[in-house]
Amino acid sequence: MHNTTGITVKKIMIIDDSTTIANFMKRVLINAGYAVETVIDSATVFDGCLLEFAPDLFIIDINMPRFDGYYVLDTIKKNNICPKSKIMMCSTKFFEQDVNKARNLGADDFLAKPFTDQELIDKVSSLVG
């Protein structure tokens, strides 16, 4: 995806069951120049929009009903879905076992809620530019 200056725009998919959090992240990232899609129901993440959008980065909430973030992360990795994409896990708290589990499943980074606009932008830019 290119913007009007011909620069490639990085694409981000936010998977979070909180509409408030997903919309907040989307607004911040769009204002920072990213293309953003959100998925509120984790059970629909594999329904086709994923491959069509082909994000450079997934931001995945860990605590979600139906499919939790670990399941989504594991499914993306095991099925080689968007293999060049980076994955950042997001949660209200990270214990050492959470970080280890996510890293073992292939997560690239972590973002603890609550976070500031700048913290989100810094994390995203460190992963995808």
Secondary structure, 3 states (H helix, E strand, C coil): CECCCCCECCEEEEECCCHHHHHHHHHHHHHCCCEEEEECCHHHCCCCHHHHHCCCEEEEECCCCCCCHHHHHHHHHHCCCCCCCEEEEEECCCCHHHHHHHHHHCCCEEEECCCCHHHHHHHHHHHHC
